[in-house]
Amino acid sequence: MRILQISSAKTFGGGERHFVDLCRGLTERGHEVFAALRPTNEWQKRLGFLPAEKILHVSIRNSFGVLSAKKMAGFIRDNDIEIVHAHVARDYIPASIACMLAKSPKFVLTRHVLFPLKPFNRFALKNLSKAIAVSSGVETALQKVFAQPKIAVIPNGIAIEDWSDIDQVKLRGEFRSLHGIPSDAPLIGTVGELILLKGQRDFVLAANEIIKKYPEAYFVVVGKDNTIDKKFRRELKRLVKVFRLDDSFLWLDWVDDTAPLLAAMDIFVSASHSESFGLAILEAMASGTAVVATETEGAKELLKEKKILVPIKDAVKLAERISFYLEDQDRRQAAGLHFQLLARENFSLNRMIDETENLYKEILSR
């Protein structure tokens, strides 16, 4: 198959990680994969396995980008594209128009977030073959716009072995040594873009409670504030300073390989207020790390047991759940192994690629 994947995202996050993994997986299976990206994107290097001639730079500034659609239609015709797959909301209508102009390709979209689409998309995307939801929560949101037969649920997946089949003791020691964290100190961490929705403020508030009982504990926050003024990052660091926790906190803008980070952690925390899936949670599960998460749709789908989840925006309950694991190393390790098994059984990258590939074949066979 000849497939064009489209994303106008500028920065790299969970949706873009999915995009890269999907492109790589389909390429490894012998399909001709092409990518349409915004010229100013910051993550094209992650698609280094695609030849330059298979990448189209196109500026999709809004959901009515007719000029962008025409440019993509020309690229689609020139390369005999059979499937056009869009991943960002503002790309959906230009991609749909491009398919209509090029006449032959089938149009697919993936919805990576819970926010509802505008109702007009029901009419604007009439040539849509399938809307893929990355979780059952996203499926419910899509049902408000599209008929059920047009929706398919394909949960995200990762290469579990990249986190599980490693020398975790060695990586744990190296990471802690690099950042001056004692080998026996509890390390609790969170990963995600620095925005209010990801709950890092609640994480800091919880840390202030935990440190009273576990003064030797360390906390790591991984993520960028992608705003121009970096206001939220400054606010978080100011709150840590007010609590006099500066020496207990490590701040990292980003890590390309989370395996050493997660190997070094005792507990991974997702304090999000909303999570459509939660790739960071899944990576922690794959590494065998104990996970504490809020009651988001993504966490419910990944961890399977609602009773172990924490109410959203409740820093006290968050601290209590973290302390529950800090109290007992055996309990913590048992939870990590349980989560790792769930990840292996339900969220492998091969399963995600299989289901997406089969969906494409089904669409083309109609």
Secondary structure by P-SEA (a helix, b strand, c coil): cbbbbbbccccccaaaaaaaaaaaaaaaaccbbbbbbcccccccccccccccccbbbbbbccccaaaaaaaaaaaaaaacccbbbbccccaaaaaaaaaaaaccbbbbbbbccccccccccccccccccbbbbccaaaaaaaccccccccbbbbccccccccccccaaaaaaaaaaaaaccccccbbbbccccccccccaaaaaaaaaaaaaccccbbbbbbbbcccccaaaaaaaaaaaaaacccccbbbbcccccaaaaaaaccbbbbbcccccccaaaaaaaaaccbbbbcccaaaaaaccccccccccccaaaaaaaaaaaaacaaaaaaaaaaaaaaaaacccaaaaaaaaaaaaaaaaac
